Amino acid sequence: MKTQRNAYYALFLCKIISVEKHYFCYKITNRMLQISHLENGVRAAQAGEKMRE
């Protein structure tokens, strides 16, 4: 969840900085969001395994 919040904060900063840097900035932000979704997926899988035990 923290990674996702950081990604949205980075996206907000992207809107402030110059247009030339936007593409690079959005690539980083998208990567951060992908990582956060993966982390959430892993947590969900771990919770599911604990429930099965």
One Martini backbone bead per residue (centre of mass of N, CA, C, O) as a GRO file, in nm:
protein
   53
    1MET     BB    1   0.057   0.063  -0.019
    2LYS     BB    2   0.299   0.256  -0.004
    3THR     BB    3   0.380   0.236  -0.302
    4GLN     BB    4   0.119   0.354  -0.415
    5ARG     BB    5   0.140   0.628  -0.278
    6ASN     BB    6   0.412   0.704  -0.407
    7ALA     BB    7   0.310   0.694  -0.699
    8TYR     BB    8   0.100   0.923  -0.672
    9TYR     BB    9   0.304   1.134  -0.583
   10ALA     BB   10   0.475   1.118  -0.840
   11LEU     BB   11   0.246   1.201  -1.030
   12PHE     BB   12   0.208   1.479  -0.909
   13LEU     BB   13   0.499   1.577  -0.973
   14CYS     BB   14   0.475   1.543  -1.282
   15LYS     BB   15   0.273   1.785  -1.320
   16ILE     BB   16   0.490   2.005  -1.237
   17ILE     BB   17   0.687   1.933  -1.426
   18SER     BB   18   0.823   1.919  -1.712
   19VAL     BB   19   0.725   1.786  -2.015
   20GLU     BB   20   0.987   1.627  -2.100
   21LYS     BB   21   0.960   1.434  -1.826
   22HIS     BB   22   0.691   1.275  -1.836
   23TYR     BB   23   0.753   1.000  -1.962
   24PHE     BB   24   0.956   0.907  -1.749
   25CYS     BB   25   0.770   0.947  -1.504
   26TYR     BB   26   0.543   0.748  -1.592
   27LYS     BB   27   0.717   0.497  -1.601
   28ILE     BB   28   0.785   0.492  -1.302
   29THR     BB   29   0.496   0.493  -1.192
   30ASN     BB   30   0.401   0.233  -1.329
   31ARG     BB   31   0.608   0.053  -1.188
   32MET     BB   32   0.514   0.109  -0.900
   33LEU     BB   33   0.226  -0.001  -0.944
   34GLN     BB   34   0.304  -0.287  -1.023
   35ILE     BB   35   0.444  -0.354  -0.758
   36SER     BB   36   0.197  -0.304  -0.574
   37HIS     BB   37   0.018  -0.524  -0.704
   38LEU     BB   38   0.207  -0.757  -0.640
   39GLU     BB   39   0.206  -0.726  -0.334
   40ASN     BB   40  -0.100  -0.764  -0.302
   41GLY     BB   41  -0.109  -1.049  -0.428
   42VAL     BB   42   0.076  -1.187  -0.223
   43ARG     BB   43  -0.093  -1.125   0.028
   44ALA     BB   44  -0.349  -1.271  -0.068
   45ALA     BB   45  -0.218  -1.551  -0.095
   46GLN     BB   46  -0.126  -1.577   0.200
   47ALA     BB   47  -0.407  -1.552   0.325
   48GLY     BB   48  -0.527  -1.799   0.180
   49GLU     BB   49  -0.334  -2.009   0.305
   50LYS     BB   50  -0.409  -1.959   0.603
   51MET     BB   51  -0.712  -2.039   0.571
   52ARG     BB   52  -0.653  -2.343   0.483
   53GLU     BB   53  -0.503  -2.445   0.758
   0.00000   0.00000   0.00000
